[in-house]
Amino acid sequence: MSVTAVDRLQQSPRADTLPLLVVLGTIGVGAAIISSIVSTTQALLFLNGGMLGLALYHASFGFTGGWKRFATQSRSRSMRAQFLMIGLTALVFIPLMSGLNPTDRAFVGAWAPVGVSVILGSFIFGIGMQLGGGCGSGTLFTVGGGSSRMLLTLAGFIGGAAVGTAHLPFWLSTPSLPVIRLGDYFGPLSGTAVTLAGLAALILVLAFAEKRKHGNVEPVFSGLSDFSAENLLRGPWPLIIAVFILALGNVLTLFLAGHPWSVTYGFGLWGAKFFNALGIPVSDWAFWQNPAQARALNQSVLYDVTSVMNFGIILGAALAAALAGKFAQKARIPLASYLAAILGGLLMGYGARLSFGCNIGALFSGIASGSLHGWVWFVMAFLGSLAGIALRPLFGLDGFKKQ
């Protein structure tokens, strides 16, 4: 006997009414204030962040868990979905950023040089994401869902990113290749083709490893047949829906802001403002003496694109959690797990600053922009993630298991 939509509605948890009303009101008031103080475009970026947060939460779309699942169980569905998302975005990004631009706007990609800073920073980040329990976007959407542990990860993330801005000039003085853009090196169409071929090869390797281990491959498109109108509001969402929404959200960010989606710059800015309030002369640091950074440090965070999108992600995830009846679920968490959360956040914040971003700004937006550093970032962050998984048992967290 099949379960009808009415049956599912009766069986599912009821929405958390008070948090739902508070979040909806905050989103509405926030958009109005941002539009009034800054611009309508900035308000749209805030709402775009809300859409991303909703999708991240309802699909549980985190890089950390997917990487850990492949490392420990050889299941690759989440990782394959991530690379599919990057490929869809690259189809738009690389041509636009490499000369095939029908508009008169200049789009700036998530480009960065490949050097010691990126190699070390991404490895450190990979360790931190497994100890902290989330990447940049993962930390935001779980905080939005009411996780107390991830609040500590976020606090560590902010502190580590701010300290990273103090040390970045030194790391940038270490050996490095210049910025390498595949769209410029190969041309817009060939650069896109090379990027898509690389992503396709990764997807095939992941699927092959899973098939060899389990005899089957979990499909990325699973869950669509059971998806209903109720799921649209309350979740859960199939991964593939999140893939398209997150790709769309990054493209919208490009058109609205002129650059791709990023997360961790906002954390460094928040930390710098906090240090500044404590009397620490952040404005004397070389990073914050750059005119653009100095302006961001002195202005309201509402003028910073990354910050308003981060606020939107948190609120969008809170909305999703309230609709699902899962806002701020209680859980007993050992002290060692909280320590891992703080340490993981510090490592991610520092590593992200050194490597020009996290799983969103460096990996997702970097590869989709045709930047070679995005590929290097992935390799080193994944290796760091393996090290982080091995360290998890020291904090009472699960790590590798004997197969």
C-alpha positions in Angstrom: 0.0 0.0 0.0 1.5 3.3 -1.0 1.9 6.2 1.3 0.0 9.3 0.2 1.1 12.9 0.6 -1.5 13.3 3.3 -0.1 10.3 5.2 3.4 11.7 4.9 2.2 15.0 6.2 0.6 13.4 9.2 3.7 11.3 9.9 6.3 14.0 9.5 7.2 16.4 12.4 5.2 19.6 12.7 6.9 22.8 11.7 8.5 24.8 14.6 6.0 27.7 14.4 7.8 30.3 16.6 11.2 29.9 15.0 9.5 29.9 11.5 7.8 33.2 12.2 10.9 34.8 13.6 13.1 33.7 10.7 10.6 34.8 8.1 10.3 38.1 9.8 14.0 38.5 10.0 14.5 37.7 6.3 11.9 40.2 5.3 13.1 43.0 7.6 16.8 42.2 6.7 16.1 42.4 2.9 14.3 45.7 3.4 17.1 47.2 5.5 19.8 46.1 3.1 17.9 47.5 0.2 17.4 50.8 2.0 21.0 51.2 3.3 23.0 49.6 0.5 21.1 48.7 -2.7 18.4 46.4 -4.1 21.1 44.3 -5.7 22.7 43.7 -2.3 19.2 42.7 -0.9 18.9 40.3 -3.8 22.3 38.8 -2.9 21.0 38.4 0.7 17.9 36.5 -0.6 20.1 34.5 -2.9 22.1 33.4 0.1 18.8 32.4 1.8 17.9 30.2 -1.2 21.4 28.6 -1.0 21.0 28.0 2.8 17.6 26.4 2.2 19.0 24.0 -0.4 22.1 23.2 1.6 20.0 22.2 4.7 17.2 20.3 3.0 19.7 18.3 0.9 22.3 18.0 3.7 24.7 19.1 1.0 28.0 19.2 2.8 31.4 18.5 1.4 32.8 17.2 4.7 30.5 14.2 5.1 30.7 13.3 1.4 34.5 13.2 1.5 34.5 11.2 4.7 32.0 8.7 3.3 34.2 8.1 0.3 37.4 7.8 2.4 35.8 5.4 4.9 33.2 3.5 2.9 34.1 4.1 -0.8 30.7 5.6 -1.4 31.0 8.5 -3.8 27.5 9.7 -4.6 28.0 13.0 -2.7 31.4 13.7 -4.3 30.1 13.0 -7.8 27.2 15.4 -7.2 29.7 18.1 -6.1 31.7 17.7 -9.3 28.6 17.7 -11.4 27.6 21.0 -9.8 31.0 22.5 -10.5 30.7 21.3 -14.2 27.3 22.9 -14.7 28.6 26.2 -13.3 31.8 26.1 -15.4 29.6 25.9 -18.5 28.6 29.5 -17.8 31.6 30.8 -15.9 34.5 30.1 -18.1 33.1 31.4 -21.4 31.8 34.6 -19.8 35.2 35.2 -18.1 37.3 34.4 -21.2 35.9 36.6 -23.9 32.5 35.1 -24.9 30.6 37.7 -23.0 27.6 39.2 -24.7 27.3 41.9 -22.1 29.4 45.0 -21.4 30.1 43.8 -17.9 33.5 42.6 -16.8 33.3 39.5 -14.6 36.0 38.6 -12.1 36.6 34.9 -11.5 37.8 33.1 -8.4 41.4 33.1 -9.6 44.5 32.7 -7.5 48.2 31.7 -7.9 49.4 28.2 -7.2 52.1 28.2 -4.6 53.2 27.2 -1.1 50.3 29.3 0.4 47.6 27.3 -1.5 49.3 23.9 -1.0 49.7 24.3 2.8 46.5 26.3 3.4 44.3 23.8 1.7 45.9 20.8 3.5 45.4 22.6 6.8 41.8 23.3 5.8 41.2 19.6 5.0 42.3 18.6 8.5 40.1 21.3 10.0 36.9 20.3 8.1 37.0 16.8 9.5 37.6 17.9 13.1 35.2 20.8 12.9 32.5 18.8 11.2 31.8 21.1 8.3 33.4 23.2 5.6 32.6 26.9 5.1 29.1 26.4 3.7 28.5 23.4 5.9 29.3 25.4 9.0 26.9 28.1 8.0 23.9 25.9 7.3 24.4 23.8 10.4 24.6 26.9 12.5 21.4 28.0 10.9 19.8 24.7 11.9 20.6 25.5 15.5 23.7 23.4 16.2 25.5 24.6 19.3 28.7 22.6 18.4 28.9 24.3 15.0 28.7 27.7 16.7 32.0 26.9 18.2 33.4 25.8 14.8 32.2 29.1 13.4 33.8 31.1 16.2 37.1 29.3 15.6 36.7 29.8 11.8 36.3 33.5 12.3 39.3 33.8 14.6 41.5 31.7 12.4 40.6 33.6 9.3 41.3 36.9 11.0 44.8 35.7 12.2 45.3 34.5 8.6 45.0 38.0 7.3 47.9 39.1 9.6 50.2 36.3 8.2 49.1 36.3 4.6 51.7 38.7 3.3 54.5 36.4 4.6 52.9 33.3 2.9 52.4 35.3 -0.4 56.2 35.9 -0.3 56.9 32.1 -0.6 57.5 30.4 -3.9 54.5 30.5 -6.3 53.4 30.1 -9.9 51.4 33.0 -11.3 47.6 32.8 -11.7 46.8 30.2 -14.4 43.4 30.5 -16.1 42.4 27.6 -18.3 39.9 29.8 -20.2 42.8 32.2 -21.2 45.4 29.5 -21.7 43.3 27.2 -23.9 40.6 29.7 -25.0 37.0 30.0 -23.8 35.6 26.9 -25.5 38.7 24.6 -25.1 39.2 25.8 -21.6 35.7 24.8 -20.7 36.1 21.5 -22.5 39.3 20.8 -20.6 37.6 21.6 -17.3 34.6 19.4 -18.0 36.9 16.5 -19.2 38.8 16.7 -15.9 35.6 16.7 -13.9 34.2 13.8 -15.9 37.4 11.9 -15.3 37.1 12.4 -11.6 33.5 11.3 -11.6 34.4 8.1 -13.5 37.3 7.3 -11.1 35.0 7.8 -8.1 32.3 5.6 -9.6 34.9 2.9 -10.6 36.3 2.8 -7.0 32.7 2.5 -5.6 31.8 -0.2 -8.1 34.9 -2.2 -7.4 34.3 -2.0 -3.6 30.5 -2.6 -3.5 29.6 -4.1 -6.9 27.2 -1.1 -7.5 27.2 2.6 -7.8 24.7 4.8 -5.9 22.9 7.0 -8.4 23.2 10.8 -8.1 19.6 11.1 -9.3 18.1 8.9 -6.6 15.1 10.2 -4.6 13.4 12.1 -7.4 10.6 9.6 -7.8 9.5 10.0 -4.2 9.9 13.8 -4.2 6.6 15.6 -3.3 5.2 19.0 -2.7 5.6 18.4 1.0 9.3 17.6 0.5 9.8 20.8 -1.3 8.9 22.7 1.8 9.9 20.4 4.6 12.6 18.3 3.0 14.5 16.2 2.6 15.6 17.0 -1.0 17.4 14.7 -3.4 21.0 15.7 -3.9 20.4 16.4 -7.6 18.0 19.2 -6.8 20.5 20.9 -4.6 23.1 20.5 -7.4 21.1 22.6 -9.8 20.0 25.1 -7.2 23.5 25.7 -5.9 24.9 26.0 -9.4 22.1 28.5 -10.2 22.8 30.4 -7.0 26.5 30.8 -8.0 25.6 32.0 -11.4 23.2 34.5 -9.9 25.9 35.7 -7.6 28.2 36.3 -10.6 25.6 38.4 -12.4 24.5 40.3 -9.3 28.0 40.9 -7.7 30.3 40.5 -10.7 32.2 37.7 -9.0 31.4 34.1 -7.9 30.1 32.9 -4.6 32.6 32.9 -1.7 32.2 32.3 2.1 35.3 32.8 4.1 36.3 36.4 3.3 33.3 37.4 5.4 34.7 35.4 8.4 38.0 37.2 8.2 36.3 40.5 8.0 34.1 39.7 11.0 37.1 38.6 13.0 39.1 41.7 12.0 36.2 44.0 13.2 36.0 42.1 16.5 39.8 42.4 17.0 39.5 46.1 16.1 36.8 46.6 18.7 39.2 45.0 21.3 41.8 47.6 20.5 44.0 45.4 18.4 45.4 47.6 15.6 44.1 45.5 12.7 44.2 48.5 10.4 48.0 48.5 10.6 48.2 45.0 9.1 49.3 45.0 5.5 46.2 43.0 4.3 43.8 45.6 5.7 45.8 48.6 4.3 44.8 47.6 0.8 42.2 50.3 -0.2 39.4 47.7 -0.8 40.1 45.9 2.5 40.4 49.1 4.4 37.0 50.3 3.1 35.4 46.9 4.1 36.9 47.2 7.5 35.5 50.7 8.1 32.1 50.1 6.5 29.1 48.2 7.8 29.2 44.5 7.0 26.0 45.1 5.1 28.1 46.5 2.3 30.1 43.3 2.0 28.7 40.8 -0.5 30.1 37.8 1.2 28.8 38.8 4.6 25.2 39.5 3.5 25.2 36.2 1.6 26.5 34.4 4.7 23.7 35.9 6.8 21.3 34.8 4.1 22.6 31.2 4.2 22.2 31.0 8.0 18.7 32.3 7.8 17.8 30.1 4.8 19.0 27.1 6.7 17.1 28.2 9.8 14.0 28.5 7.7 14.5 25.0 6.3 15.1 23.6 9.8 12.0 25.3 11.2 9.8 24.0 8.3 11.2 20.5 8.9 10.4 20.7 12.6 14.1 20.1 13.4 15.3 23.5 14.5 17.9 23.4 17.3 17.5 19.7 18.0 19.0 18.7 21.4 22.0 16.3 21.5 24.5 15.4 24.2 27.9 16.3 23.0 31.1 15.4 24.8 33.6 18.1 25.8 36.3 16.6 23.5 33.9 17.1 20.6 33.6 20.8 21.4 37.4 21.1 21.6 37.6 19.5 18.1 35.0 21.9 16.9 37.1 24.9 18.0 40.4 23.5 16.7 38.8 22.5 13.4 37.4 26.0 13.0 40.7 27.6 13.7 42.4 25.4 11.2 39.8 26.0 8.5 39.8 29.8 9.0 43.6 30.0 8.8 43.9 27.5 6.0 41.1 29.2 3.9 42.9 32.6 4.2 46.2 31.1 3.0 44.6 29.2 0.1 42.2 31.9 -1.1 39.0 30.2 0.0 37.2 27.1 1.2 35.2 24.4 -0.6 33.0 27.1 -2.1 35.4 30.0 -2.9 38.5 27.9 -3.9 37.1 24.5 -5.0 33.6 25.2 -6.4 34.1 28.8 -7.7 37.8 28.3 -8.4 37.4 25.3 -10.7 34.3 26.7 -12.3 36.2 29.9 -13.1 38.9 27.9 -14.8 41.6 28.5 -12.2 44.3 25.9 -11.8 44.6 26.6 -8.1 41.1 25.1 -7.6 42.3 21.7 -8.8 45.4 21.9 -6.5 43.2 23.0 -3.7 41.0 19.9 -4.1 43.9 17.5 -4.1 45.6 19.0 -1.0 42.4 19.5 0.9 41.3 15.9 0.3 44.7 14.7 1.6 44.3 16.9 4.6 40.8 15.5 5.0 42.3 12.0 5.2 44.7 13.2 7.9 41.8 14.8 9.7 39.7 11.6 9.6 42.7 9.8 11.2 42.8 12.3 14.0 39.1 12.2 14.8 39.3 9.3 17.3 41.7 11.4 19.5 38.6 13.6 20.2 36.1 10.8 20.6 34.9 11.2 17.0 34.7 8.3 14.6 37.5 7.9 12.1 38.6 5.2 9.7 37.0 1.8 10.4 38.4 -1.6 9.5 36.7 -2.8 6.4 
